[in-house]
Amino acid sequence: MDKHQHHADIAARLKRASGHLNKVVAMIEAEKGCEEVAQQLQAVCNALLTAKRAYVTDHIEHCLDVEEGMSMRDVEARMKSMKSMTKYL
């Protein structure tokens, strides 16, 4: 399959989430307030969930992009891949 359209954006989003998670770890090590840490953990979880949804959606859109001249075998393989990815939504 060709490169997916939004992978660079998703990777950038995950790098930001990783940096944010590192800050949360530092907050815990510095014994910051529990509610403040929990709030930041929630933000990290939301960022990861958003990235996951974008990744799965991008893959499904890529699978739906059937090109002219593709064999039925290739189309079926894309459909199988797309169906498999839906469990991650």
Number of C-alpha atoms within 10 A of each C-alpha: 7 5 8 14 12 14 15 10 13 19 13 12 15 18 12 15 19 15 12 17 17 12 15 20 14 13 16 15 9 9 10 12 10 11 9 13 18 13 12 17 17 12 15 20 14 13 17 18 13 14 20 16 15 17 21 17 18 17 22 20 14 18 21 13 11 14 10 6 7 9 11 9 9 14 16 12 13 20 16 12 14 19 12 11 15 13 8 10 11
